[in-house]
Amino acid sequence: MSTYVTANPTTGVTEREFPGLSDDDVRAVAQRADAGFRQWRDTPVPKRAEVLARTAEIYEKRADELSAAITTEMGKPKAQADGEVQLAADIYRWYAEHGPDLLETETLDPQGADESIVQRRPVGPLVGVMPWNYPYYQVVRFVAPNLMVGNSIILKHASICAASAQLMAEILHEAGAPDDVYINVFASSSQVADLIADPVVQGVSLTGSEKAGASVAQTAAEHLKKSVLELGGSDPFILLDTADMARTTTIAAQARLSNAGQACNSPKRFIVLDELYEEFVEGLVGQFEAVTVGDPADPDTDMGPLSSISARDGVAEQVDTAVKQGATLHTGGKKLDRDGAFYAPTVLTGITSEMDAYAEEIFGPVGMVYRVSSIDEAVELANDVGFGLSGSVWSTDLGKAQQVADRLEVGMAYINEHGTTLPGLPFGGVKRSGYGRELGRWGMGEFVNTRLRRTSSK
C-alpha cells in the first residue's frame, strides 16, 4: 500500500490515498527524464524563460486552490499559505527575468589563445527530494533555476504532500514544460536510491532531515553524483539591546511560531544579555500565550496544527525530556485537548549543555531563551551547536551588530531581521545544516557544466 496520503492534521482524518510508484517503473522514469533532458537542453533559453513566466502567472491565477491544498495536507494557516504561493510565483518570475542573462557566455582573458570563453550548460536529469513544511517554496527553489539551466527534473515530494505535488506538476505542464522534463513520482526511499544510481541521473538535491540527507549523500557519492543538501537548523537570535522591547518580543514570537515553528531557519534559540533577559522572557511568554491556535482555514487563526500526529508527539517528547532534565517551563508544554496535531506554544529557559535540547533541533512551536553576560558569551553559545544555517543579531547600534553577525558560523547572517528569503538572495548553510546554495545566481550554479572553450589559430 502506498504511503502517500492526505492525512488532515487539523482533524486527524485520512482523506485521500495516492498510488505509489511501481518498482518496475523506476528505470522507465529515469529514461523518460533523459529523453526530456535531450529535448529541453536544445530548447532556446528565451522559450524556457517563457515557461517559467507562465508558471508564475498560473500560480497567481490558481492561488486559492494551491493555498487550500497545503492548508489541508500539512496545516498551514491560510494567510501563510497564500504568502508561500506568492513567493513561489515570485521565484519562477525572477528566474524567467534574470535567468537568460545568467546563462550568457562569459569572455575571459585569452591567456595566450585567440579566445577563452566560459559556457554554462545543463548536465542532465536531476532528482529532487523535498520536505513537507513549505511544499511549494522548497520545490521551486530547486526546480526554477534548474529548468532555466536546461536540466530535467524527477521530483519526489514528502509523502503527506501528494496533492500539492500533483498540482505543481499539472501547472508546470500547463505552462509548457514537457511531461518528461518535469516528472512527479510517489517514490519510496529505496526507489529514490535506485533513481540516483541510474546512469542517466546527474545529481540530487534534498531538503530535509540530517538522517535523510546523510543517506542521499552517501548514495550520490557511491555513484559519483553531485548532491546539494539543505538540512536542519538551530538558529540563534541574539539580542544586544532594543529601544522597544514589546516590538522585539512580537517579532521574535512571530518568527518562531510561523508555520507552527516548523522551519529549518526559524529562530529557535533566543540569546539575551543579562540586563534584558527578564523583560524579554516576560514579553515572549505573553506573546506566545496570546497566539490563537486553531483551524488553519479560519482567517483568525495565528497558528495551526503541526504537520502530523507523529510530528506533534515528537516535539512533545523533546519538551518533556528537557523539563525532566531540569529546564524551566514558562508556558505551554502540552498537547491541546482536541482532535488533530495541536501543541501549545512553549517557552523554555534554563537549558544547559548537558541537556538534549541544547544540541538538537526542536521542529515545532518551542522557544528556548538563554541568559548571557557578554557579547563574547553570546557568540560562543550561538556557535556551540552542530548546525549553521542562519542567525540574527538585534541592536540599535548597527556597527556593533555587524561585528557580531560576522562572527556567526552560519550561511546567512541577519541584522534586525530573521529568516528573510527573496528570489535573488542565496539560501543555504554550513556544518550539519548542509552544503550548496539555492536561489539567486547561486542556485543556477550548482548543477551546471561550467564549460571552458579556447580557440587558438596556431
HELIX and SHEET records of a PDB file:
HELIX    1   1 ASP A   23  ASP A   25  5                                   3    
HELIX    2   2 VAL A   26  TRP A   40  1                                  15    
HELIX    3   3 VAL A   45  LYS A   61  1                                  17    
HELIX    4   4 ALA A   63  MET A   74  1                                  12    
HELIX    5   5 LYS A   78  LEU A  102  1                                  25    
HELIX    6   6 TYR A  137  VAL A  149  1                                  13    
HELIX    7   7 ALA A  162  ALA A  175  1                                  14    
HELIX    8   8 SER A  189  ALA A  197  1                                   9    
HELIX    9   9 GLU A  210  GLU A  222  1                                  13    
HELIX   10  10 MET A  245  LEU A  257  1                                  13    
HELIX   11  11 SER A  258  GLY A  261  5                                   4    
HELIX   12  12 ASP A  274  GLU A  289  1                                  16    
HELIX   13  13 ILE A  309  LYS A  324  1                                  16    
HELIX   14  14 ASP A  356  ALA A  359  1                                   4    
HELIX   15  15 ILE A  375  ASN A  383  1                                   9    
HELIX   16  16 LEU A  398  ALA A  405  1                                   8    
HELIX   17  17 GLY A  440  GLY A  443  1                                   4    
SHEET    1   A 2 VAL A   5  ASN A   8  0                                        
SHEET    2   A 2 VAL A  13  GLU A  17 -1                                        
SHEET    1   B 3 GLU A 106  THR A 107  0                                        
SHEET    2   B 3 GLU A 115  PRO A 122 -1                                        
SHEET    3   B 3 VAL A 448  THR A 455 -1                                        
SHEET    1   C 6 TYR A 182  VAL A 185  0                                        
SHEET    2   C 6 ILE A 153  LYS A 156  1                                        
SHEET    3   C 6 LEU A 126  VAL A 129  1                                        
SHEET    4   C 6 GLY A 203  THR A 207  1                                        
SHEET    5   C 6 LYS A 226  GLU A 230  1                                        
SHEET    6   C 6 GLY A 434  TYR A 435 -1                                        
SHEET    1   D 7 THR A 328  THR A 331  0                                        
SHEET    2   D 7 THR A 346  THR A 349 -1                                        
SHEET    3   D 7 VAL A 366  VAL A 372  1                                        
SHEET    4   D 7 PRO A 267  LEU A 273  1                                        
SHEET    5   D 7 ASP A 235  LEU A 239  1                                        
SHEET    6   D 7 SER A 390  TRP A 394  1                                        
SHEET    7   D 7 MET A 412  ILE A 415  1                                        
SHEET    1   E 2 PHE A 387  GLY A 388  0                                        
SHEET    2   E 2 VAL A 430  LYS A 431 -1                                        
END                                                                             
